[in-house]
């Protein structure tokens, strides 16, 4: 202790100074990395700038969370996986860009969302559709139970109730979801105004509508020969680099890009189970078969052993509804026996036939329900309800009308369903048992058509439901053998040793591929498939064929052409990927590379072949052309001027254009017309005008409305990409 005290006395100040310097250094370092919001002049924390407006990473992440929340509320896709999250992140970038652009325009135009408008969007009778359809725990919250319609009064009441009593939303999830919806709706109100204003500006002049109406009446009949491009061998239409450049210049609009992009070659080593993994799964199932056969508590046993508890279902099912290709075989097993292991939907399974019954697949019943209580208070005493039900049953046995009694004793249900009929399928038998009673569900499915019975359903201590039911079985259909099955599954997943072996192969490929040439050589030597990922933008989060692959995208924007990734990328625990950067395409004209060159060569080759075919048969008759290519002359009737699609020919707008060209005389042979897959030579047999409508002006106005509708749709589709293309958007990839 004396030694320690001596050190404290002698070196305490020095140690304190060193610690102080270290803390200051740490704080400054952290500040430079952006943790203190740029107090010390740290690096930029924005993810992008849109027309000079910076979008901070914090705002971006909040927006991503908002979109994930909205997706979970309004989508039935289940939990979000990595691919879905990647799509959302990419979508959010595009959305923020567009909102920033439009907000700038709205500021200049004075377009605002007033406080009253915002209230109406959330609490008004005609609230925003997202408010009307708002769900929590899979249930629409703001629906009036009596009218089954959206009720704005419920919105404010529910919100106030939870705000005043947080215990009703202990996790805070409801308010989180609800605030996300409100924030999105109010923020987008101004954007929606702008979009609506632009779409509403669509206008089709009357003269245009008259011309379109007149064109719609024009028809032609043509004879034609199609000479396929294959009539000219490829070696007679060779393509050079200069040919490709000239073709791209001639068709600039097709090959100009408004954003920089990257193209990669990649090899994927998929993480898939090996034969040893299959043996491991089936072995585990084999070991538990004996115990599974003996157990009397199938539900507990399955719950403790299976990898997928959702496969357990206490419902009786037909072979058709079991949802397995082995259903017929399992149905043939005796009660208590076990079938399997068998591979189904990516997992190995064993299935035990727990019970068998002959039951209908669906039943139609009608019922009269009188409630004793609603769980909180008594509506009508039990003795009174029982007496009424006995009277109803006696009256119907005596010939009284079901409808009259139904309307008298259950008027609320009668107003919504006058017949009182309820269709019930075998799949809901467990729910009927749980929510009502086993006696009720057994009667519905095991009774006979025409049978009638009164049931007392007293679940007041559990669900709070307490009522009497008068039930008639109207019809039972698809009666047949059914079974109750308990299934245990073992997922077929790769073991650690399998994953390590796959990684070893990927790592071997990467270590032997330090250059572009070695990459291509390794592809051939190891017998793996080389694939292409093209059009990869800075804002991308996915690569076609790979899904979520942000790490590869970031690498592609720091690598040089020909560079190979040093280590394999692991994506979503599904594969290892080794990539090679093929090309860097900046904004402007597309760069020719190994990925797009085959497509470009094909396009140029078709152009050359089209010219050669047109020159070869210039001035020839259709019959002589047909003889030369061993094809008959064909005829197409009812070619319409206002349609680019011709029956039996397909989408051929140039052929339609020639068919109605006033300078092209009937019975003459056209020059070669380049089409889809070949060159057409046509001759017009006749042109005609169909009889005009009895009310020409009505037809013109219909044409005008149709054109304006098409224009509105086009504006709606193109407004965002058009404005984004003209904006100055810069991405800061390191902060994504």
Helices and strands as residue ranges (DSSP letters): H 2-32, E 46-50, E 53-56, H 57-74, H 82-109, H 115-123, H 129-132, E 135-136, E 139-140, H 152-164, G 166-169, H 173-200, H 206-216, E 218-228, G 229-231, G 234-236, H 241-250, H 252-255, E 256-257, E 261-270, H 275-294, H 298-305, G 309-311, H 327-331, E 338-344, E 347-373, H 382-397, H 402-409, H 411-416, E 421-425, G 426-428, H 429-435, H 438-446, E 452-459, E 465-491, H 496-511, H 516-526, E 531-537, E 542-543, E 547-548, H 550-556, E 569-571, E 575-585, E 588-589, H 597-616, H 622-629, E 634-640, E 645-646, E 650-651, H 653-659, E 673-674, E 678-689, H 696-726, E 729-731, G 733-735
